[in-house]
Amino acid sequence: MKLPGVQQTKWTGVAIFVGIVLIFPFVITQSFLLSQATFTGIYVIVALGLGLLMGYAGQISLGQAAFYGVGAYATAVLTTSYGLSPWLGLLFSILIPALLAYVMGYTMARLSGYYLAMATLAFGIIIHGVLVEWRGVTLGASGLYGIPQIQLFGMSLSQGLPYYYFVWTFAIVAIVICLNIVHSHVGRALRSIHDSEIAASAMGVNTGKYKTQIFVLSAILAGVAGWLFAHMSYSISPGSFTLDASIMFLTMVVLGGSSSVWGAVFGTVLITVIRIIVHELGETVPFITSDFEHVVYGLILILVIVFTPRGLFPPIAGWFTRIMKQRFRKNIEQTKAS
């Protein structure tokens, strides 16, 4: 007998995760936890794109919150100012971040490492400034209000269980897309770029094309997440799309492991749990405020980089896989002995 192949293992993991997502609302009692689980699904979509960009293409981005914000504001402006359908807003929440990412990717194709990180940081600052100062469209720092709910099959999706499942449907589709990419020839090309861009280019890999494509994909995922966030929150403001949000997304990916699709999911869930703990402690401990999250993110980044550079998920997954293989071989030996 053969051990389960990559494809079988991939779909088994997806099936188990879908089961967890379906069951989770029935094992909690607080609406606060359900809303946090919904936000986790939104953040997972952003983290998946950033994980592909960092862990596979080897590109560090500090501007994912900008694409996230552009996606949110694109649908918010169209639905509140022009009365268009949120589904049409989804189209623009995809197209505008994709166009911005393509222009950035094309012009910054030769940048890598810290230079690209600084360029994306500057981009994020510019976008935040536009959201604050373009008052005729974005209403400035006060933000946009009255964002309509999404209509699906004649049903209005409000916060709660319907929107939880709606968000996680998008998140699971994004997980499947990313898994298919990393297990394809595109994924192998991206890993070669991550290991050595010069060597990959020497072997005939069009590094500029692949870097631009994955950058656009990460922006599209962030834009979709922004669309989901806007129609869940009823109102948005530029304060949700600052550098702090980009650092949070970066911490999610680094904590879970940028070299794994499931690492991005794992890291996002862990950061959400940490945020809930900080929120609960803030109600009883005076010096713990919302800004304390930034201290936690900094400590996490330092500790992970020093002790587990690959993140937490790959070692845990490797340990679990070894146990399963040992049990599998033991069952085979027992079957043969009997």
C-alpha positions in Angstrom: 0.0 0.0 0.0 1.1 3.6 -0.7 1.0 6.5 1.6 -1.6 9.1 0.7 -0.4 11.3 -2.2 -0.2 15.1 -2.2 -3.5 15.6 -3.9 -5.4 13.3 -1.5 -3.8 14.9 1.5 -4.6 18.4 0.1 -8.3 17.6 -0.3 -8.5 15.8 3.0 -7.2 18.9 4.7 -9.7 21.1 2.9 -12.6 18.7 3.9 -11.5 18.7 7.5 -11.3 22.4 7.6 -14.7 22.8 5.9 -16.2 20.6 8.6 -14.6 22.8 11.4 -16.0 25.9 9.8 -19.5 24.4 9.5 -19.5 23.2 13.1 -17.9 26.2 14.9 -21.0 28.4 15.2 -22.8 25.6 17.1 -20.1 25.2 19.7 -20.0 28.9 20.8 -22.5 30.8 22.7 -21.4 34.5 22.3 -22.3 36.6 19.3 -19.0 38.4 19.8 -17.0 35.3 19.0 -19.1 34.7 15.9 -18.3 38.2 14.7 -14.6 37.6 15.4 -14.7 34.3 13.5 -16.3 36.2 10.6 -13.5 38.8 10.6 -11.0 36.0 10.8 -12.4 34.7 7.5 -11.9 38.1 5.9 -8.4 38.4 7.3 -7.6 34.8 6.0 -8.3 36.0 2.5 -5.8 38.8 2.8 -3.2 36.6 4.5 -3.4 34.0 1.8 -2.5 36.5 -0.9 0.3 37.9 1.2 1.5 34.4 2.0 1.9 33.6 -1.7 3.7 36.8 -2.2 6.1 36.4 0.7 6.5 32.6 1.1 6.6 31.6 -2.6 7.6 34.7 -4.6 9.9 36.0 -1.9 8.5 39.5 -2.0 7.9 41.4 1.2 4.8 43.7 1.1 3.8 46.3 3.7 1.0 47.7 1.6 -1.7 45.0 1.7 -3.9 47.2 3.8 -3.9 49.7 0.9 -5.4 47.1 -1.5 -7.8 46.0 1.3 -8.9 49.6 1.7 -9.2 50.3 -2.0 -11.5 47.2 -2.3 -13.6 48.4 0.6 -13.9 52.0 -0.6 -14.6 51.0 -4.2 -17.8 49.1 -3.3 -18.7 51.6 -0.5 -18.6 54.6 -2.9 -20.5 52.9 -5.6 -23.2 51.6 -3.4 -23.7 54.6 -1.1 -23.0 57.5 -3.6 -24.4 56.0 -6.8 -26.8 53.4 -5.5 -25.3 50.5 -7.4 -25.5 46.8 -6.5 -22.9 45.4 -4.1 -22.3 42.7 -6.6 -21.2 45.3 -9.1 -19.2 46.8 -6.3 -17.4 43.4 -6.1 -16.3 43.7 -9.7 -14.7 47.1 -9.0 -13.3 45.8 -5.7 -11.4 43.3 -7.8 -10.5 45.4 -10.9 -9.2 48.6 -9.1 -6.8 46.8 -6.8 -5.7 44.5 -9.6 -5.0 47.5 -11.9 -3.0 49.3 -9.1 -1.1 46.1 -8.4 -0.3 45.6 -12.1 1.1 49.1 -12.4 3.1 48.7 -9.3 4.3 45.2 -10.2 5.3 46.3 -13.7 7.2 49.4 -12.5 8.8 47.6 -9.5 9.6 44.3 -11.1 13.3 44.8 -10.5 12.8 45.5 -6.8 13.1 42.8 -4.2 13.6 42.4 -0.5 13.8 45.6 1.6 13.6 47.8 -1.5 10.2 46.4 -2.4 9.1 46.5 1.2 9.8 50.2 1.3 8.1 50.8 -2.0 4.9 49.0 -0.8 5.1 50.9 2.5 5.2 54.2 0.6 2.2 53.0 -1.6 0.2 52.2 1.6 0.9 55.7 3.0 -0.1 57.3 -0.3 -3.4 55.4 -0.5 -4.2 56.2 3.2 -3.5 59.9 2.4 -5.8 59.7 -0.6 -8.6 58.1 1.5 -8.3 60.9 4.1 -7.9 63.9 1.7 -10.2 63.0 -1.2 -13.2 64.3 0.7 -15.4 64.7 -2.3 -15.4 60.9 -2.8 -14.4 59.3 0.4 -15.8 62.0 2.8 -12.4 62.2 4.5 -11.5 61.0 7.9 -15.2 60.6 8.9 -15.6 57.8 6.4 -18.7 56.4 4.6 -21.9 55.3 6.2 -25.0 53.4 5.2 -23.2 50.8 3.2 -26.0 48.4 2.1 -26.2 44.7 2.9 -25.5 42.1 0.3 -28.6 40.5 -1.3 -28.3 36.8 -2.1 -31.2 34.8 -3.5 -33.6 37.4 -2.2 -32.2 37.2 1.3 -30.4 40.1 3.0 -27.1 39.0 4.5 -26.7 40.7 7.8 -24.1 40.2 10.5 -24.4 36.8 12.3 -24.6 33.3 11.0 -25.6 34.0 7.4 -22.7 36.4 6.8 -20.3 34.1 8.7 -21.0 31.3 6.2 -20.9 33.8 3.3 -17.4 35.0 4.3 -16.0 31.6 4.9 -17.3 30.4 1.5 -15.1 33.0 -0.1 -12.2 32.1 2.2 -12.4 28.4 1.4 -12.5 29.1 -2.3 -9.4 31.3 -1.9 -7.7 28.4 0.0 -8.5 26.0 -2.8 -7.2 28.4 -5.4 -4.0 29.0 -3.5 -3.4 25.3 -2.9 -3.9 24.6 -6.6 -1.4 27.3 -7.5 1.3 26.1 -5.1 1.0 22.5 -6.3 1.2 23.5 -10.0 4.1 24.5 -12.2 3.4 28.1 -11.3 4.1 27.2 -7.6 7.3 25.5 -8.6 8.4 28.6 -10.5 7.5 30.8 -7.6 9.5 28.7 -5.2 12.5 28.9 -7.5 12.2 32.7 -7.5 12.0 32.6 -3.7 15.2 30.5 -3.4 17.2 32.4 -5.9 15.8 34.9 -8.4 19.1 34.9 -10.4 19.2 31.1 -10.7 15.5 31.0 -11.6 16.1 33.6 -14.3 19.1 31.6 -15.6 16.9 28.5 -15.9 14.5 30.3 -18.1 11.9 31.4 -15.6 10.3 34.7 -16.4 10.7 36.1 -13.0 9.2 39.5 -13.7 6.0 38.0 -15.1 5.5 35.6 -12.2 6.2 38.3 -9.6 3.7 40.7 -11.2 1.1 38.0 -11.5 1.3 36.9 -7.9 1.4 40.5 -6.8 -1.9 41.1 -8.7 -3.4 38.0 -7.3 -2.6 39.1 -3.7 -4.1 42.5 -4.4 -7.3 40.9 -5.8 -7.7 38.7 -2.7 -7.2 41.8 -0.5 -9.8 43.7 -2.6 -12.3 40.9 -2.2 -11.7 40.9 1.6 -12.2 44.7 1.6 -15.6 44.2 -0.2 -16.7 41.7 2.4 -15.5 43.9 5.2 -17.3 47.0 3.9 -20.7 45.2 3.6 -20.3 43.7 7.0 -19.4 46.9 8.8 -22.1 49.2 7.5 -19.5 52.0 7.7 -15.8 52.4 7.0 -13.1 55.0 7.6 -9.4 55.4 6.6 -8.4 54.3 10.2 -9.1 50.7 9.3 -6.5 50.7 6.5 -3.4 52.1 8.0 0.1 50.7 8.4 -1.1 49.0 11.6 -3.4 46.7 9.5 -0.5 45.8 7.1 1.7 44.9 10.1 -1.1 42.7 11.5 -1.4 40.9 8.1 2.4 40.5 8.0 2.4 39.1 11.6 -0.3 36.6 10.7 1.7 35.2 7.8 5.0 35.2 9.6 3.5 33.5 12.7 1.8 30.8 10.8 4.5 30.3 8.2 4.8 32.0 4.9 5.9 28.9 3.1 2.5 27.2 3.6 -1.0 28.1 2.5 -2.3 26.5 5.7 0.3 28.5 7.7 -1.4 31.7 6.6 -4.8 30.3 7.9 -3.2 29.1 11.1 -1.4 32.4 11.8 -4.6 34.4 11.2 -6.6 32.2 13.6 -3.8 32.6 16.3 -3.6 36.4 15.9 -7.4 36.6 16.2 -7.2 34.6 19.5 -4.5 36.9 20.7 -6.6 39.9 19.9 -9.6 38.5 21.8 -7.3 37.8 24.8 -5.9 41.3 24.7 -9.5 42.7 24.4 -10.6 40.7 27.5 -7.5 41.6 29.5 -8.0 45.3 28.6 -11.3 45.3 30.6 -9.5 44.3 33.8 -5.9 45.3 33.5 -5.5 49.2 33.3 -2.3 49.4 31.2 -3.5 47.0 28.5 -5.2 49.1 25.8 -5.8 48.6 22.1 -2.3 49.9 21.4 -0.9 47.0 23.4 -1.6 44.8 20.3 1.3 46.5 18.6 3.6 45.5 21.3 2.3 41.9 21.0 2.8 41.9 17.2 6.4 43.2 17.7 7.2 40.5 20.2 5.7 37.8 18.0 7.7 38.9 15.0 11.0 38.9 17.0 10.4 35.6 18.6 9.2 33.8 15.5 12.1 35.1 13.4 14.7 34.1 16.0 13.3 30.7 17.1 11.1 29.4 14.3 11.9 31.3 11.0 9.5 29.0 9.1 6.6 29.9 11.3 4.6 27.6 13.7 2.6 25.6 11.3 5.3 23.7 9.3 6.9 22.2 12.5 3.5 21.3 13.9 2.3 19.8 10.6 5.6 17.9 10.3 5.2 16.5 13.8 1.6 15.5 13.1 2.5 13.9 9.7 5.2 11.8 11.3 2.8 10.5 13.9 0.2 9.6 11.2 2.8 7.8 9.1 4.0 5.8 12.1 0.5 4.8 12.9 -0.1 4.0 9.3 2.9 1.7 9.0 2.1 0.1 12.4 -1.4 -0.7 11.1 0.1 -2.2 7.9 2.5 -4.4 10.0 -0.3 -5.6 12.2 -2.5 -6.4 9.1 0.4 -8.4 7.6 1.1 -10.2 10.9 -2.5 -11.2 11.2 
